[in-house]
Amino acid sequence: MSNAVAGALRPVPLPSARTLRDDPAAQAFLLLRIGFTLAPILFGLDKFAEVLTDDWARYLSTQFNDLLPGSASDAMHIVGVVEIAAGLVVAVTPRFGGLLVAGWLAGIILNLLLVGGYGDIALRDFGLLIGALALSRLAWGDWAARSR
């Protein structure tokens, strides 16, 4: 495994209390890490519980549904599993997890634009994509080495 890949997959510790008090970048990193851990996990779980909406399949384009096995409901369960996994990856390795979530969000944006009528949600997800990239960048920052 190359050094770059090994570095991306190495778990990132949480910043120390002192670092959190003194370093705005560490504060931003922790907020983004918590948000991009919890949000994908909760959205993924809701693909099964259907608390936020009773029809996740309405957000699935026919183009994407044709790529996935089974019905649209089955596809959304697959999506839920991927989202839960993405949140867990962010929790452990935010360097890679942030990029994973950003890529996933890019796919969601494309899907929503193909469905049509959800441009507002696609724009919101673009903002989240930028936040996921910021999380990954902060995870690579020098402060991570100082916080150990």
C-alpha positions, 0 to 999 in steps of 0.5 A, spaced: 500 500 500 502 506 498 504 512 503 498 516 500 493 510 501 495 508 508 495 516 510 488 516 507 486 510 511 489 511 518 484 513 523 484 521 525 484 522 532 479 527 535 482 533 537 484 534 544 480 539 549 486 544 549 486 544 541 479 545 541 479 551 545 485 554 541 484 552 534 478 554 530 480 549 524 480 544 530 473 546 532 470 546 524 473 540 523 470 537 529 463 540 527 464 537 520 466 530 522 460 530 527 455 532 522 458 528 516 458 522 521 451 523 523 447 525 517 449 520 512 447 514 518 441 517 520 439 518 512 441 511 511 437 508 517 431 512 514 431 509 508 428 503 512 424 506 517 421 512 513 420 517 518 422 523 514 418 521 508 414 515 506 416 514 499 424 515 498 423 512 491 420 518 488 427 521 489 430 516 484 431 517 477 429 511 472 436 512 469 439 510 476 434 505 478 435 501 471 442 500 474 440 497 481 438 491 482 430 490 484 425 495 485 426 502 486 424 500 494 430 495 494 434 500 490 433 505 496 435 500 501 441 499 498 442 507 498 441 506 505 446 501 507 451 505 503 449 512 506 450 508 513 457 505 511 459 512 508 458 515 515 462 510 519 468 511 514 467 519 516 467 517 523 474 513 523 478 516 517 475 523 515 480 524 510 477 519 505 470 519 508 469 526 506 471 524 499 467 518 499 461 523 502 462 528 497 462 523 491 456 520 493 453 527 494 455 528 487 451 522 485 445 524 488 445 531 485 446 528 478 440 523 480 436 529 482 437 533 476 435 527 472 428 526 476 427 533 475 423 538 480 428 537 485 433 543 483 432 546 490 435 539 494 440 539 489 443 546 490 442 544 498 446 538 496 452 541 493 453 546 499 453 539 503 458 537 498 463 543 499 462 541 506 464 534 505 470 536 501 472 541 507 472 536 512 477 532 508 481 538 507 481 539 514 483 532 516 489 532 512 491 539 515 497 540 520 493 541 526 491 533 526 498 532 527 499 537 533 493 534 536 495 528 538 
